[in-house]
Amino acid sequence: MRFLRVVVIIGVVLGGLFVGVDRWAVGYAENRLADQVRSRQGLAGSAEVEIHGFPFLTQALSRDLEQVDLKLDGVDVTADGRKTRLSELKASFHEVKLNEGYNGGTAKRAEGSALISYEDLTKASQNGVVLTYGGAPNKVKVTATLDFLGKTMTRSVVSTVALVDAGGSKVVRVRADAVPGEGIPGIESAVRKRTDFDRRIDDGLPAGLKLASLTSDESGVHLALSGSDVSLAGS
């Protein structure tokens, strides 16, 4: 009985040591991956990484991770040659194969979400318009100042924001539902020239992660993301 008790005690101690080492190792790996992501993305904000699955050490030895969650703040992406800031980007990477340097990898599949605030949408606008919440899902209010028939006027329109296919890729499209004073000859085309626009996000997302859908609410425009063979950190 004493022998069995000793064996049990030793097993508990060794098990505790293994768990402690495993948790230290996963914390180290998470911080290293976060640093790689932060460096690669050139983040103005922060990066947080969470590696799922236990034990971590056996996953690390095989270089196969079950799931890695990533949260980024202040991500700059490129939309039609202009920088647009994502206030937040969250992504879950599944079945990640780590590279030999353990500083990145490729996920078999991934999904996530991103938020663009109205303030950042306004800053990224190429038309000098102001964008705010439109009062309903997938609606934005677009305010523009324009010169028409020698007069300067301001017009606000409620527009539908949607994700559409264009030229083989997804484009964020904003179109006014109606234009105030559109009975005046030429006014509608003049207003729509300022308020209607497309934005194509060209660069800045993890490689392989694509736009899937979007909606809008009081906080901004929410983008749903998905993809396969998605790059994680330094791969």
C-alpha positions as CSV (number, residue, x, y, z in Angstrom):
1,M,0.0,0.0,0.0
2,R,2.8,2.4,0.9
3,F,4.4,1.6,-2.5
4,L,1.2,2.5,-4.4
5,R,0.8,5.6,-2.3
6,V,4.3,6.7,-3.3
7,V,3.7,5.9,-6.9
8,V,0.5,8.0,-6.8
9,I,2.3,10.9,-5.1
10,I,5.1,10.8,-7.7
11,G,2.5,10.7,-10.5
12,V,0.7,13.7,-9.1
13,V,3.9,15.7,-8.7
14,L,5.1,14.8,-12.2
15,G,1.7,15.5,-13.7
16,G,1.7,18.9,-12.0
17,L,5.1,19.7,-13.3
18,F,4.1,18.6,-16.8
19,V,1.0,20.8,-16.7
20,G,3.1,23.8,-15.4
21,V,5.7,23.4,-18.1
22,D,3.0,22.9,-20.8
23,R,1.2,26.1,-19.7
24,W,4.5,28.0,-19.6
25,A,5.3,26.8,-23.1
26,V,1.9,27.7,-24.6
27,G,2.2,31.2,-23.0
28,Y,5.6,31.7,-24.5
29,A,4.4,30.5,-27.9
30,E,1.4,32.8,-27.8
31,N,3.6,35.8,-27.0
32,R,6.0,34.9,-29.8
33,L,3.2,34.6,-32.4
34,A,1.7,37.8,-31.2
35,D,5.0,39.6,-31.7
36,Q,5.4,38.1,-35.2
37,V,1.8,39.2,-36.1
38,R,2.4,42.7,-34.7
39,S,5.6,43.1,-36.7
40,R,4.2,41.7,-39.9
41,Q,1.0,43.8,-39.8
42,G,2.8,46.9,-38.7
43,L,0.1,47.3,-36.1
44,A,-0.7,50.7,-34.4
45,G,-2.6,48.7,-31.8
46,S,-2.3,45.4,-30.0
47,A,-2.2,41.7,-30.9
48,E,-3.5,38.8,-28.7
49,V,-3.0,35.1,-29.5
50,E,-4.7,32.1,-27.8
51,I,-3.7,28.6,-28.6
52,H,-6.3,25.9,-27.9
53,G,-5.9,22.3,-27.1
54,F,-4.1,20.3,-24.4
55,P,-1.4,19.3,-24.1
56,F,0.3,22.0,-26.1
57,L,3.8,20.3,-26.1
58,T,2.6,17.3,-28.1
59,Q,1.0,19.6,-30.6
60,A,4.2,21.7,-30.9
61,L,6.3,18.6,-31.4
62,S,4.2,17.5,-34.4
63,R,3.9,21.2,-35.5
64,D,0.1,20.7,-35.7
65,L,-2.2,23.0,-33.7
66,E,-5.9,22.4,-33.3
67,Q,-7.0,26.0,-33.2
68,V,-5.4,29.5,-32.8
69,D,-7.5,32.5,-32.0
70,L,-6.2,36.0,-33.0
71,K,-7.4,39.4,-31.9
72,L,-5.9,42.6,-33.5
73,D,-6.6,46.2,-32.7
74,G,-5.8,49.0,-35.1
75,V,-5.2,47.1,-38.4
76,D,-4.4,49.1,-41.5
77,V,-5.7,47.6,-44.7
78,T,-5.5,49.1,-48.2
79,A,-8.7,50.0,-50.0
80,D,-8.3,51.2,-53.6
81,G,-4.8,52.5,-52.8
82,R,-5.8,54.3,-49.6
83,K,-5.3,53.1,-46.0
84,T,-8.5,52.1,-44.1
85,R,-8.3,51.3,-40.4
86,L,-10.0,48.3,-39.0
87,S,-10.8,49.1,-35.3
88,E,-10.8,45.4,-34.5
89,L,-10.1,42.1,-36.3
90,K,-10.8,38.7,-34.8
91,A,-10.0,35.3,-36.4
92,S,-10.0,31.7,-35.5
93,F,-7.5,29.5,-37.4
94,H,-8.2,25.7,-37.5
95,E,-5.7,22.9,-38.2
96,V,-2.6,25.0,-38.2
97,K,0.6,23.6,-39.6
98,L,3.5,25.5,-38.0
99,N,6.6,26.3,-40.0
100,E,10.0,25.0,-39.1
101,G,10.9,28.2,-37.2
102,Y,7.7,28.0,-35.1
103,N,7.1,31.7,-35.8
104,G,4.1,31.2,-38.1
105,G,2.1,28.7,-40.0
106,T,-0.8,28.0,-42.4
107,A,-4.3,27.1,-41.3
108,K,-6.4,24.7,-43.3
109,R,-9.4,27.0,-42.7
110,A,-10.2,30.2,-40.9
111,E,-13.1,32.5,-40.1
112,G,-13.3,35.8,-38.4
113,S,-14.8,39.3,-38.3
114,A,-13.6,42.9,-38.6
115,L,-15.1,46.3,-37.6
116,I,-14.6,49.6,-39.5
117,S,-15.9,52.6,-37.5
118,Y,-17.7,55.4,-39.2
119,E,-15.0,57.7,-38.2
120,D,-12.4,55.6,-40.0
121,L,-14.7,55.2,-43.0
122,T,-15.0,58.9,-43.3
123,K,-11.2,59.3,-43.1
124,A,-10.7,56.8,-45.8
125,S,-13.3,58.4,-48.1
126,Q,-12.0,59.6,-51.4
127,N,-15.0,61.9,-51.9
128,G,-14.8,64.1,-48.8
129,V,-18.1,62.7,-47.5
130,V,-19.1,62.0,-43.9
131,L,-20.5,58.6,-43.0
132,T,-22.6,57.8,-39.9
133,Y,-25.2,55.1,-38.9
134,G,-28.2,55.0,-41.2
135,G,-30.7,53.9,-38.6
136,A,-31.1,50.3,-39.7
137,P,-29.0,47.2,-40.5
138,N,-27.0,47.7,-43.7
139,K,-27.9,51.4,-43.9
140,V,-25.4,54.3,-43.6
141,K,-26.0,58.0,-43.8
142,V,-23.8,59.8,-46.2
143,T,-23.4,63.6,-46.1
144,A,-21.7,65.5,-48.9
145,T,-21.1,69.1,-49.8
146,L,-21.1,69.9,-53.5
147,D,-21.3,72.7,-56.0
148,F,-24.4,72.8,-58.2
149,L,-25.3,75.5,-60.6
150,G,-22.9,77.9,-58.9
151,K,-24.2,77.2,-55.4
152,T,-22.7,75.3,-52.6
153,M,-25.1,72.8,-51.0
154,T,-25.1,70.0,-48.5
155,R,-27.1,66.8,-49.0
156,S,-27.5,63.8,-46.8
157,V,-28.7,60.5,-48.1
158,V,-29.5,57.1,-46.5
159,S,-27.6,54.5,-48.4
160,T,-27.5,50.7,-48.6
161,V,-24.1,49.2,-47.9
162,A,-23.5,45.7,-49.4
163,L,-20.8,43.3,-50.4
164,V,-20.9,42.5,-54.1
165,D,-18.9,40.5,-56.6
166,A,-16.9,42.7,-59.0
167,G,-14.1,41.6,-61.2
168,G,-13.7,38.3,-59.4
169,S,-13.4,39.8,-55.9
170,K,-15.6,41.2,-53.2
171,V,-16.3,45.0,-53.2
172,V,-18.0,47.1,-50.5
173,R,-20.6,49.1,-52.3
174,V,-22.5,52.1,-51.0
175,R,-25.6,53.3,-53.0
176,A,-28.1,56.0,-52.0
177,D,-31.7,54.7,-51.7
178,A,-33.1,58.1,-52.8
179,V,-31.7,61.6,-53.4
180,P,-33.5,64.7,-51.8
181,G,-34.6,67.1,-54.5
182,E,-34.0,64.5,-57.2
183,G,-36.8,66.2,-59.3
184,I,-34.3,69.0,-60.0
185,P,-32.6,68.3,-63.4
186,G,-29.1,67.1,-62.8
187,I,-29.2,67.1,-59.0
188,E,-29.4,63.3,-58.6
189,S,-26.4,62.6,-60.7
190,A,-24.4,65.4,-59.0
191,V,-25.2,64.0,-55.5
192,R,-24.7,60.4,-56.4
193,K,-21.3,61.3,-57.9
194,R,-20.2,62.2,-54.4
195,T,-22.2,59.7,-52.3
196,D,-22.2,56.5,-54.3
197,F,-18.9,54.6,-54.3
198,D,-17.2,51.2,-54.2
199,R,-14.3,50.2,-52.0
200,R,-12.1,47.1,-52.7
201,I,-10.0,45.9,-49.8
202,D,-6.8,44.9,-51.6
203,D,-4.2,44.2,-48.8
204,G,-3.7,44.0,-45.1
205,L,-5.8,40.9,-44.1
206,P,-4.0,37.7,-43.3
207,A,-3.2,36.0,-46.6
208,G,-6.0,33.7,-47.6
209,L,-8.7,35.4,-45.5
210,K,-11.4,36.9,-47.7
211,L,-14.5,39.1,-47.2
212,A,-17.6,36.9,-46.9
213,S,-20.5,39.2,-45.9
214,L,-21.2,42.5,-44.0
215,T,-23.7,44.3,-42.0
216,S,-23.8,47.7,-40.2
217,D,-25.0,49.0,-36.9
218,E,-24.4,51.9,-34.5
219,S,-20.7,51.0,-34.0
220,G,-19.8,50.7,-37.7
221,V,-19.6,48.3,-40.6
222,H,-19.0,44.7,-39.6
223,L,-17.2,42.4,-42.1
224,A,-17.4,38.6,-41.9
225,L,-14.2,36.8,-43.1
226,S,-13.4,33.3,-44.1
227,G,-10.8,31.4,-46.1
228,S,-8.7,28.3,-46.6
229,D,-4.9,27.9,-46.5
230,V,-4.8,31.1,-44.5
231,S,-1.4,32.4,-43.4
232,L,-0.7,33.0,-39.7
233,A,2.1,35.3,-38.6
234,G,5.5,34.9,-40.3
235,S,4.7,32.1,-42.7
